């Protein structure tokens, strides 16, 4: 007979990792919420992902091609460009020449004898970048027979040209009627100018007398209100001249995006197709002194703002990184804030403990003297020690504040009370319930209290309370300014 065989159980080992062998060779899978470290890591990754996407979008917006560079450019097919207008003019036989400097365009158009060719139209974008001498050359060119079109000239440009016109306002105009006798405007009819300066006669007399010229205002903000609300288009003609100077308060109606609205194309073609040649100049900054000047921002390159954006994002990431390391904010005990009433009460208790009733009375009087001097318009400080001194035992203090004679006279005039009574309240009379003061420099009829005698009673609490009430009554009688 065989004895039964017993199998020794395997020793239980420690639990293995999730999904691995556990006690007795079994397997298990962790369930329940993720640990806090995992959730924190996911939040950090989400924040970094949002920052990276935002940085990419911002870098594309800042570092991409600038739309302002293409605004009103005859070579640009973008919505803000004017290639469509240039092609229409070329189809009508007009030679369109693009340039970046008015002075160079004028020099190239001059004949060997130095005279400029008047059979042309010159369109200038950014006229504020021109100096006053080039602007006057343009005005003379218009006097000689050419058409000069200035897009969005400011008040500074108009002043440099010495035109009898001023910028009255700026507005975004809708579809407007011409409301003028200009043939090109009447042919075009209603036009959507867009954001525009509004021109009109100057409201004030200019410092420099303007030139003798006739001005036609078209496309006012409200029909029939050119003189009060301003107009978006102004045409200047000079006596004896065959050309004209056209001021466009806004140039959006010339762009590819708006040229097909209302009569925009008809007005643009009528103003710029009068001569066989059109010089379209988008003025660039030059070494000369422009009439509008240039700020520090204008001298910064396009990459400057991209660099600034990158630095700001780097600082933000650094702040987030360091902020996580610093831990949550903790409260910090601050110094105790004591109310003004408590400090006043504490000071009064100190006076009471020291039996310094005279000094307490002088504090009440000094405060009222300062308030009365402010209300009556008197200087806050007179001659040092002019009102005398106040004593509390062996301690003597000078009575400070405004000039006693002026203060007493002003308070007496305001309240109608006797000057002697006011002097006793504000400076003491040497009698019952008042501190002793040295004689002030005052009129002969005012009291001159002497030093305390051996039998003079000491100021007590009742007298101090009476003095406080009397000073309060005097304060109310004087009132405000």
URTAZI-V467288 format. One record per residue. PSI is psi in radians with two decimals (999 if undefined). OMEGA is omega in degrees with one decimal (999 if undefined). Layout:
# URTAZI-V467288
PSI & OMEGA
PSI & OMEGA
This chain:
# URTAZI-V467288
2.30 & -173.4
2.40 & 179.6
2.50 & -179.9
2.50 & -178.9
2.23 & 178.8
2.45 & 179.9
2.14 & -179.4
2.31 & 179.6
2.58 & 178.8
2.44 & 178.6
2.42 & -178.4
2.15 & 177.7
2.99 & 178.2
2.72 & -178.9
2.36 & 177.8
-3.09 & 178.4
2.96 & -178.5
2.28 & 179.4
-0.12 & -178.7
-3.10 & -179.8
2.34 & 178.1
-2.65 & 178.8
2.30 & 178.8
0.35 & 177.4
0.12 & -180.0
2.88 & 177.6
2.66 & 177.7
2.81 & 179.6
2.32 & -177.4
2.41 & 176.8
2.92 & -179.1
-3.09 & -176.4
2.66 & 177.8
2.72 & 176.4
2.82 & -179.1
-0.59 & -179.8
-0.64 & 179.2
-0.76 & 178.9
-0.69 & 179.7
-0.70 & 179.6
-0.68 & 178.5
-0.68 & 178.2
-0.73 & 179.1
-0.74 & 178.6
-0.68 & 178.5
-0.73 & 178.4
-0.77 & 179.4
-0.65 & 178.8
-0.75 & 177.9
-0.72 & 179.5
-0.69 & -179.9
-0.75 & 178.4
-0.77 & 177.9
-0.67 & 178.7
-0.72 & -179.7
-0.75 & 179.6
-0.77 & -178.7
-0.68 & 178.4
-0.65 & 177.8
-0.64 & -179.4
-0.72 & -177.1
-0.71 & -175.2
-0.13 & -180.0
-3.12 & 179.7
2.37 & -178.3
2.26 & 178.4
-0.45 & -179.2
-0.50 & 179.1
-0.46 & -178.3
0.00 & -176.0
2.16 & 179.1
0.45 & 177.2
2.19 & -177.5
-0.17 & 178.5
0.03 & -174.8
2.21 & 175.0
0.06 & -178.9
2.91 & -177.6
-0.57 & -179.7
-0.08 & 179.6
3.12 & -178.7
0.54 & 179.5
-0.64 & -179.6
-0.76 & 178.4
-0.71 & 179.4
-0.70 & 179.8
-0.66 & 177.1
-0.75 & 179.5
-0.68 & 178.2
-0.67 & 177.4
-0.46 & 178.7
0.15 & 175.6
0.20 & 179.8
2.28 & 176.5
2.04 & -178.6
2.11 & -178.8
2.15 & 179.3
2.52 & 179.9
3.03 & -178.9
0.08 & -179.6
2.17 & -177.8
-0.72 & -178.3
-0.71 & 177.9
-0.68 & 178.4
-0.68 & 178.4
-0.69 & 178.5
-0.68 & -179.1
-0.42 & -177.4
-0.10 & -176.7
2.47 & 176.7
2.96 & 178.5
-0.50 & 179.6
0.01 & 177.3
-0.12 & -179.4
2.46 & 179.1
2.61 & 178.6
2.03 & -177.4
-0.20 & -174.4
1.12 & -177.5
2.84 & 172.6
2.30 & -179.9
2.07 & 176.5
2.22 & -177.5
2.06 & 172.2
2.43 & -173.6
0.99 & 179.3
-0.29 & 178.3
-0.26 & 177.7
-0.02 & 178.6
2.64 & 172.9
2.96 & -173.1
-0.47 & -178.9
-0.72 & 177.4
-0.65 & 177.4
-0.70 & 178.5
-0.55 & 173.5
-0.68 & 176.7
-0.70 & 177.6
-0.71 & 177.4
-0.59 & 177.3
-0.70 & 176.0
-0.62 & 176.7
-0.56 & -178.3
-0.11 & 175.9
-0.21 & 179.8
2.85 & 173.5
2.22 & 178.6
2.12 & -178.6
2.05 & 177.3
2.18 & -177.8
2.08 & 177.2
0.91 & 174.7
2.43 & -178.3
3.14 & 178.8
-0.61 & 179.2
-0.72 & 178.6
-0.75 & 179.7
-0.65 & 178.4
-0.69 & 178.8
-0.55 & 177.3
-0.18 & -178.9
0.79 & 178.6
2.57 & 177.6
0.87 & -175.7
2.63 & 177.2
2.74 & 174.3
1.97 & -178.0
-0.60 & -175.1
-3.12 & 172.2
2.51 & -176.8
2.88 & 173.9
1.85 & -173.8
2.57 & 175.5
-2.69 & 179.5
2.00 & -175.0
2.59 & 173.1
2.67 & -175.2
-0.77 & 179.0
0.71 & 178.0
3.01 & -176.6
0.15 & 179.5
2.18 & -175.8
-0.75 & -178.8
-0.68 & 179.9
-0.70 & 179.9
-0.58 & 176.8
-0.70 & -178.0
-0.56 & -177.6
-2.49 & -177.3
2.46 & -177.3
2.46 & 174.8
1.69 & -176.3
-0.68 & -176.0
-2.69 & 178.5
2.24 & -169.6
2.61 & 162.4
2.66 & 175.8
2.15 & -174.4
2.65 & 177.4
3.11 & 177.5
2.54 & 179.9
2.42 & 179.7
-0.54 & 179.7
2.75 & 177.6
2.19 & -179.9
2.72 & 178.9
-0.77 & 177.8
2.22 & -179.6
2.33 & -179.7
2.88 & 177.6
2.83 & 177.5
1.97 & -176.5
2.74 & 176.6
2.31 & -174.6
2.33 & 174.9
2.13 & -179.1
2.28 & -179.6
2.72 & 178.1
1.12 & 177.3
2.86 & 177.7
-0.67 & 173.9
2.34 & -178.3
2.35 & 178.6
0.20 & -175.6
0.59 & -178.2
-0.69 & -174.3
-0.38 & -175.2
-0.70 & -176.7
-0.34 & 179.9
2.78 & -178.5
2.68 & -175.6
-0.33 & -179.2
2.33 & 176.8
2.31 & 179.7
2.17 & -176.2
2.23 & 173.9
2.44 & -178.6
2.51 & 179.5
2.30 & 179.3
-0.09 & -179.8
2.63 & -179.8
-0.11 & 178.5
-3.00 & -178.7
2.74 & 178.3
2.01 & -175.3
2.21 & 178.5
2.07 & 177.5
2.02 & -180.0
-0.45 & 177.2
2.67 & -177.8
0.17 & -177.1
-0.50 & -178.4
-0.20 & 178.0
-0.22 & -171.3
2.84 & 178.0
-0.52 & -175.6
-0.54 & -173.8
0.02 & -174.9
-0.47 & -177.1
0.14 & 179.7
2.43 & 176.6
-2.30 & 179.3
0.52 & -176.7
-0.83 & -177.7
-0.68 & -179.4
-0.72 & 179.1
-0.76 & 179.7
-0.75 & -179.9
-0.69 & -179.2
-0.61 & -178.5
-0.41 & -169.6
0.03 & -178.6
0.33 & -178.5
-0.55 & -177.4
2.76 & -176.9
-0.21 & -178.9
2.40 & 178.3
2.01 & 173.5
1.94 & -179.0
1.90 & -172.9
2.11 & 168.3
1.73 & -171.5
2.29 & 177.0
2.70 & 176.9
2.34 & -179.9
-3.12 & -179.7
-0.18 & 179.2
3.08 & -177.7
1.83 & 179.1
2.68 & -176.9
-0.49 & -179.8
-0.09 & 179.3
3.05 & 178.7
2.29 & 177.7
3.07 & 179.9
-0.56 & -179.7
-0.60 & -180.0
-0.40 & -178.3
-0.11 & -179.4
2.46 & 178.5
2.97 & -179.4
-0.52 & -179.3
-0.15 & -178.2
-0.80 & -176.0
-0.56 & 175.1
-0.71 & 177.6
-0.75 & 178.7
-0.71 & 179.2
-0.74 & 178.4
-0.72 & 178.8
-0.70 & 179.2
-0.72 & 178.1
-0.67 & 177.5
-0.72 & 177.6
-0.66 & 178.4
-0.77 & 177.9
-0.69 & 177.8
-0.70 & 179.1
-0.70 & 178.1
-0.71 & -179.5
-0.82 & -179.5
-0.57 & 179.1
-0.63 & 177.5
-0.56 & -178.8
-0.49 & -177.7
-0.38 & -179.5
3.11 & -177.8
2.70 & 177.4
2.57 & 179.8
2.58 & 178.4
2.54 & 179.5
2.23 & 179.0
2.35 & -179.4
2.83 & 176.4
2.60 & -177.8
2.34 & 176.6
2.07 & -178.1
2.27 & 179.1
2.68 & -178.4
-0.61 & -179.7
-0.63 & 179.7
-0.69 & 177.8
-0.66 & 177.6
-0.75 & 179.4
-0.69 & 178.6
-0.68 & 177.8
-0.68 & 177.9
-0.67 & 178.3
-0.62 & 176.6
-0.76 & 176.9
-0.73 & -178.6
-0.70 & 179.3
-0.68 & -179.7
-0.05 & -176.1
0.63 & -179.2
1.07 & -178.4
-0.57 & 179.0
-0.75 & 178.1
-0.63 & 176.7
-0.74 & 177.8
-0.70 & 179.1
-0.58 & 175.7
-0.76 & 177.1
-0.78 & -178.5
-0.73 & -179.1
-0.72 & 178.0
-0.75 & 179.6
-0.67 & 178.8
-0.71 & 179.2
-0.73 & 179.6
-0.73 & -179.9
-0.69 & 178.5
-0.68 & 178.6
-0.72 & -179.8
-0.63 & -176.3
0.03 & 177.3
0.55 & -179.9
2.68 & 175.6
2.46 & -176.2
-0.34 & -177.4
2.29 & 174.1
-2.73 & 178.9
2.35 & -175.5
2.21 & 177.9
0.23 & -176.3
-0.48 & -177.8
-0.04 & 177.4
-2.78 & -178.1
2.80 & 174.8
2.47 & -175.5
2.52 & 170.8
1.66 & -173.6
-2.17 & 179.6
0.00 & -177.2
2.24 & 177.5
2.37 & 179.6
2.45 & 178.4
2.48 & 174.6
2.06 & -177.3
2.98 & 177.5
-2.84 & -177.7
2.98 & 179.0
2.16 & -174.7
-0.76 & -176.5
-0.79 & -179.3
-0.72 & -178.2
-0.81 & -178.7
-0.76 & -179.5
-0.72 & -178.7
-0.73 & 180.0
-0.69 & 178.7
-0.68 & 179.0
-0.64 & -178.4
-0.72 & -173.6
-0.38 & -175.7
0.13 & 179.6
2.74 & -179.6
2.52 & -179.6
-0.62 & -178.9
-0.67 & -179.9
-0.71 & 179.4
-0.68 & 177.2
-0.72 & -179.3
-0.64 & -179.3
-0.75 & -172.6
-0.45 & -176.1
-0.12 & -179.2
2.58 & -176.6
-0.07 & -177.1
0.01 & -179.5
-2.72 & -177.8
2.28 & 173.2
0.37 & 179.2
2.53 & 176.1
2.79 & -177.8
2.41 & 179.7
2.70 & 173.9
2.68 & -177.0
2.27 & 178.7
2.81 & 173.3
1.69 & -173.3
2.97 & 177.9
2.73 & -174.5
-0.45 & -177.3
-0.14 & -177.6
2.74 & -176.9
2.52 & 175.3
1.49 & -176.9
2.49 & -180.0
-3.13 & -179.9
2.72 & -177.8
2.39 & 178.2
3.05 & -176.9
-0.45 & -177.9
0.20 & -176.4
2.28 & -178.1
2.67 & 179.0
2.58 & 178.1
2.21 & -179.4
-3.11 & -176.4
-0.67 & -179.6
-0.74 & 178.8
-0.64 & 178.5
-0.69 & 177.1
-0.73 & 177.8
-0.70 & 179.7
-0.72 & 179.5
-0.74 & 179.2
-0.69 & 179.8
-0.69 & 177.5
-0.65 & 177.9
-0.69 & 176.8
-0.74 & 178.7
-0.65 & 178.5
-0.75 & 179.5
-0.61 & -179.5
-0.69 & 179.1
-0.70 & 177.1
-2.87 & -179.8
-3.01 & -179.2
999 & 999
